[in-house]
Amino acid sequence: MTEVLGLTIKVAIITGQYLVWIGLQTILESSNRGIQVVGNPSQYITSPELRTEYRPDVIIIDMETERDAMKSIAQLRESSPDSKVLLLSGFEGKDPVREALECGVDGVILKIHPPSVMIAAIEALCSPSHHHVHIGGDVTPHMDLRRPSRSKSGPTKEELTWPEAVTDREREVISLVRQGLSNKDIACQLSISDSTVRHHLTSIFDKVGVSNRQKLLVHAHHLSSLI
């Protein structure tokens, strides 16, 4: 079950591409995070069953295939007010992201990010301390977690490595977090207690300069993409 609530998170996927729907369903349901994909590949934003039958906790909308997504978000908000809306985008420009956020979506993630980032975003939206999730684009005050651009002289040492203060054990924890493991699973894998895992994560967040797992995942992805 998901570490956030201890309950199943129901997710609906809106996309015009069958393979994208199947791929996302496989990724989410095989994550062992208590995520259940509801609905079917042929459903659309205004499908009545979204509010009458499935009642998803999170609705993922493929921004590239749903051309009228922006126009439909207000209607979706009225029909499914309790569902969080997460846009999946292949565009890194700030304008589409800003437009989406202004239309009332709860989060935007980019297709360049690994599955673990999407799972973290879903859990963040469903957590009691829910806040907007913005991964990609340069729109404040939301999180700016874009893929770092390479300078003409190439990436610096700091861009390619973790801070020297990060210990070997903490690097092991980071590696397991990237695999999508919960604190309990990490504790089991490393033969340590849950509280020790939490201590390691707090130390990692402080050293890396991030505030949660989600930002740590994106930071780790950025480093791996540069090396």
Secondary structure, DSSP 8 states (H G I E B T S, - for coil): --TTTSS-EEEEEE-S-HHHHHHHHHHHHTSSSSEEEES-TT--TT-THIIIII--SEEEEETTT-TTHHHHHHHHHHH-TTSEEEEEES---HHHHHHHHHTT-SEEEETTS-HHHHHHHHHHHHSTT---EE-SS--SSS---------TT---HHHHS--TTS-HHHHHHHHHHHTT--HHHHHHHHT--HHHHHHHHHHHHHHHT-SSHHHHHHHHHHHHHH-
